[in-house]
Amino acid sequence: MNKKIIVGSVLVILLVLVGFFGYKKFSSSQLSTNQQALENQTYHSQEYGFSVDVPSGWTYKTPSEKVGSTILVVELKSGDEKMSVPIFVDEKSWDLVKSEVQKNFLPETVNEIVLAGQPAIKIVSQKKEINPGYNFRIKHPNKQNLVLLGTASYIGGQDLDLFHNSVESVLDSIKFE
């Protein structure tokens, strides 16, 4: 009788161990499949003629909310949700956008740069390491009066270089049609 209890106990322990390791292997293969799916995401807007690659581990949503004269087309968020890059569109000429920036921002915070291969304006709204902002404006090359713009944020972030590089990497992945 004691032998049956010992053999039964050993079998139960083996079944538990096999089940545990089998579950771990299954869940890790599911995780890598889900991560791979996230690595290959691209958001595409036919209406506004652009697409943007979604970085690995990031997510996006498409609220299409109107905010004043702009429309929030897509918002990208890092996996830890500390970084957010909303992309709005606005029907304005590039000259008007440039004059609004000159009027509304301090010159030392404004840089004319190239993003996604197009003329762009970068405005660093806060140089401190607590909740920095990164404003951007990008001229659409194929739609005369259309500008992509937004204010990227980094909640509780400590590494400003990482933040700026991440935002610029996302914005540089934009492709225009």
Secondary structure, 3 states (H helix, E strand, C coil): CHHHHHHHHHHHHHHHHHHHHHHHHHHHHHHHHHHHHHHCCEEEECCCCEEEECCCCCEEECCCEEECCEEEEEEEECCCCCEEEEEEEECCCHHHHHHHHHHHCCHHHEEEEEECCEEEEEEECCCCCCCCEEEEEEECCCCCCCEEEEEEEECCCCCHHHHHHHHHHHHHCCEEC
